[in-house]
């Protein structure tokens, strides 16, 4: 039996600079690990994984990324830099310092993986372990953007268009995100599903989530290109996991082969028997892969 929703966790808020406030949950004791969600979820997507990591002896911190959930949605700029992965990575480091944690492990899923990668590259002194779930670096995706990728991941390019995606999603956000499909609330967990619904129904959150993608095709890509040109790599132990029933491996082959060029201490990984949202669909298998890695 799975326990109650975030049992033993405290929901809090913290200012991380420039008026940005993050909502987060924290629980447990021991070496800290930060869990970063993807689009269009909030931190509550981790509600089945976080207690398993606490039981394994970790302090676990789950924030809503800037722009997502109930965290702040600052005004954007022409280059979308307020929603860059560099800005979001800075939020994570500031949050953890406010909690008295100078060094911590990072687990990122989907868009959260890009934030986790940027944190490890920009703040190598802070990150002890990096686990990336369902992603390769943005620039690697974009340089492999053939017709198959464009057909499957078309939303990346649609979301980058000015004005149009906001109007399309606003017409029926529940339908856009398939949020009310039969069994969806049970699959996600009732409380997590409710948090997700509140997020996608909020126009400010929808706009901020699009800004994440707009930054991804611009300033974030440029940052990764600069890292690669300079020969910068992730120095800490790195684990690569992906959903066996999603399309990352189908599109790009074994993601570890791509990550090998971005890391200096790749500790392997592999597929999780799950659809894309593995934290909700296969939490025990995900935790079983993370716990021994975090102990290395």
C-alpha positions in Angstrom: 0.0 0.0 0.0 1.3 3.5 -0.8 1.2 6.0 1.9 -0.7 9.3 2.3 0.0 12.2 -0.1 3.5 13.6 0.9 3.1 12.1 4.3 5.7 13.7 6.6 6.5 16.5 4.2 6.1 20.2 4.9 4.8 22.6 2.2 6.7 25.9 2.2 7.6 28.9 0.2 10.9 30.7 -0.2 12.1 33.8 -2.0 15.0 33.1 -4.3 15.8 36.6 -5.6 14.3 39.3 -7.7 10.9 38.8 -6.1 10.6 35.2 -7.3 9.0 32.9 -4.7 9.1 29.1 -5.1 6.6 26.7 -3.6 8.2 23.5 -2.5 7.8 20.5 -0.2 10.6 19.2 2.0 10.8 16.1 4.2 13.2 13.5 5.6 16.7 13.6 7.0 20.1 12.8 5.4 21.9 13.6 2.2 19.8 16.1 0.3 18.2 15.4 -3.1 16.2 17.8 -5.2 13.5 16.5 -7.6 12.7 18.7 -10.6 9.4 18.1 -12.5 8.7 18.5 -16.2 6.0 20.0 -18.3 3.1 20.4 -17.6 3.4 18.9 -14.1 4.1 20.5 -10.8 6.2 19.2 -7.9 3.4 17.0 -6.8 4.2 14.6 -9.7 6.9 13.2 -7.2 4.4 12.3 -4.5 5.0 8.5 -4.9 8.8 8.7 -5.3 9.7 11.3 -2.7 8.6 9.2 0.3 10.6 6.2 -1.0 13.8 8.4 -1.1 13.1 9.6 2.4 12.7 6.0 3.6 16.1 5.4 2.0 17.7 8.1 4.2 17.5 11.3 2.2 16.2 14.8 2.8 14.0 15.4 -0.3 13.1 18.8 -1.7 10.5 19.1 -4.4 10.0 22.6 -5.8 7.6 24.0 -8.4 10.0 25.4 -11.0 9.7 29.1 -11.7 6.7 29.6 -13.9 5.1 26.3 -13.0 2.4 25.4 -10.4 2.2 28.0 -7.6 5.7 29.4 -8.0 6.2 33.0 -9.3 5.7 33.9 -12.9 7.9 36.9 -13.5 7.5 39.2 -16.5 9.4 38.0 -19.5 11.7 39.7 -21.9 12.3 39.6 -25.7 14.9 36.9 -25.3 12.8 34.9 -22.7 15.9 35.0 -20.4 13.7 35.1 -17.2 12.7 31.6 -18.1 16.1 30.3 -19.2 17.4 27.2 -17.6 20.2 29.3 -16.2 17.7 31.4 -14.3 15.8 28.3 -13.1 19.1 26.7 -12.0 19.9 29.8 -10.0 16.6 29.5 -8.2 17.4 25.9 -7.2 20.8 26.7 -5.8 19.4 29.7 -3.9 16.6 27.6 -2.5 18.9 24.9 -1.2 21.3 27.5 0.3 18.3 29.0 2.1 17.6 25.5 3.5 21.3 25.3 4.7 22.3 22.9 1.9 25.4 23.9 0.0 25.7 20.5 -1.8 22.9 18.3 -3.0 21.9 15.6 -5.6 19.6 16.5 -8.5 17.0 14.4 -10.3 15.3 16.0 -13.2 12.5 14.8 -15.5 11.6 16.1 -18.9 12.0 20.0 -18.8 13.3 19.6 -15.2 16.3 17.6 -16.6 17.4 20.6 -18.6 17.3 22.7 -15.4 19.3 20.0 -13.6 21.9 19.8 -16.4 22.3 23.6 -16.3 22.7 23.5 -12.5 25.4 20.9 -12.8 27.3 22.9 -15.4 26.9 26.3 -13.9 27.3 25.3 -10.2 29.5 22.2 -10.2 30.5 22.9 -6.6 26.9 22.4 -5.5 25.8 19.2 -7.3 26.9 15.9 -5.9 25.0 13.6 -8.3 22.9 14.2 -11.4 20.1 11.9 -12.7 18.5 12.9 -15.9 15.2 11.3 -16.9 13.7 11.2 -20.4 16.0 13.7 -22.0 19.2 14.5 -23.9 20.6 18.0 -24.0 18.5 20.5 -25.9 21.1 21.2 -28.6 21.4 17.4 -29.2 17.7 17.2 -29.8 17.7 20.2 -32.1 20.6 19.0 -34.2 18.8 15.7 -34.7 15.5 17.3 -35.6 14.6 15.2 -38.6 11.1 14.6 -39.9 10.4 11.9 -37.3 11.4 14.2 -34.5 9.3 17.1 -35.9 6.2 14.9 -36.2 6.5 13.5 -32.7 7.8 16.6 -30.9 6.1 19.3 -33.0 4.9 21.0 -29.8 8.4 22.4 -29.2 8.2 24.5 -32.3 4.5 25.4 -31.9 5.1 26.5 -28.3 7.8 28.9 -29.6 5.4 30.8 -31.8 4.3 34.2 -30.4 0.7 34.4 -29.3 -0.8 31.4 -31.1 -0.2 28.6 -28.6 -1.6 30.7 -25.7 -4.9 31.1 -27.6 -5.0 27.4 -28.8 -4.5 26.0 -25.3 -6.8 28.5 -23.6 -9.7 27.3 -25.8 -9.8 24.0 -23.8 -6.8 23.4 -21.6 -8.3 20.1 -20.2 -8.6 18.7 -23.7 -5.2 20.0 -24.8 -3.5 18.2 -21.9 -5.9 15.2 -22.0 -6.5 16.0 -18.3 -9.9 14.5 -17.9 -9.3 11.1 -19.7 -11.0 8.2 -17.9 -8.8 7.0 -15.1 -6.4 9.9 -15.3 -7.0 11.1 -11.7 -6.4 7.6 -10.3 -3.3 7.1 -12.4 -1.8 10.4 -11.3 -3.2 10.3 -7.7 -6.1 12.5 -6.8 -4.2 15.3 -5.1 -1.5 15.4 -7.8 -4.2 15.5 -10.5 -6.0 18.4 -8.7 -2.7 20.3 -8.6 -2.1 19.7 -12.2 -5.6 20.8 -13.2 -5.2 24.1 -11.2 -1.9 24.8 -13.0 -3.2 24.2 -16.6 -6.3 26.2 -15.9 -4.3 29.3 -14.9 -3.5 31.6 -17.8 -0.3 33.0 -16.1 1.0 29.5 -15.6 0.2 28.5 -19.2 2.1 31.5 -20.5 5.1 30.9 -18.3 5.3 27.2 -19.4 5.4 28.4 -23.0 8.2 30.8 -22.1 10.2 27.8 -20.9 10.0 26.3 -24.4 10.8 29.7 -26.0 13.9 30.0 -23.9 14.8 26.5 -24.8 15.1 27.2 -28.5 17.0 30.4 -28.0 19.1 31.3 -25.0 19.3 27.8 -23.6 20.5 26.3 -26.9 23.2 29.1 -27.1 24.3 28.3 -23.6 24.7 24.6 -24.4 26.5 25.4 -27.6 28.9 27.5 -25.6 29.5 24.7 -23.0 30.2 22.2 -25.8 32.6 24.6 -27.6 34.5 25.2 -24.3 34.7 21.5 -23.6 32.7 21.8 -20.3 31.2 18.5 -19.0 29.2 17.5 -16.0 31.8 16.3 -13.4 29.7 14.6 -10.9 28.4 11.0 -11.1 25.6 11.0 -13.7 22.7 8.5 -14.2 20.6 8.4 -17.4 17.1 6.9 -17.2 14.3 6.9 -19.8 10.8 5.5 -20.2 10.7 2.3 -22.2 7.2 3.1 -23.5 8.0 6.6 -24.7 9.9 7.5 -27.8 13.3 8.9 -26.7 15.2 5.8 -27.6 13.2 5.2 -30.7 14.2 8.6 -32.0 17.8 8.9 -30.8 19.0 5.4 -29.9 20.6 4.7 -26.5 20.6 8.1 -24.7 23.7 7.2 -22.7 25.8 7.3 -25.9 24.8 11.0 -26.3 25.3 11.8 -22.7 28.8 10.3 -22.7 30.0 13.4 -24.5 28.5 15.7 -21.8 29.7 13.9 -18.7 33.0 12.7 -17.2 31.6 10.2 -14.7 28.6 8.5 -16.4 27.4 5.7 -14.2 25.1 4.0 -16.7 21.3 3.8 -16.3 18.7 2.3 -18.6 15.0 2.1 -19.4 12.2 2.1 -16.9 9.2 0.1 -17.8 6.8 3.0 -17.9 5.2 5.6 -20.1 6.5 9.2 -20.0 5.5 10.2 -16.5 7.6 7.5 -14.8 7.4 9.1 -11.3 3.6 8.5 -11.4 3.5 5.3 -13.3 6.5 3.4 -12.0 7.6 5.0 -8.8 9.0 1.9 -7.2 11.1 1.0 -10.2 12.4 4.6 -10.4 13.3 4.7 -6.8 15.0 1.3 -7.1 17.3 2.8 -9.8 17.9 6.1 -7.9 18.7 4.8 -4.4 21.9 2.9 -5.1 23.1 5.6 -7.5 22.6 8.3 -4.8 24.6 6.2 -2.4 27.6 6.1 -4.7 
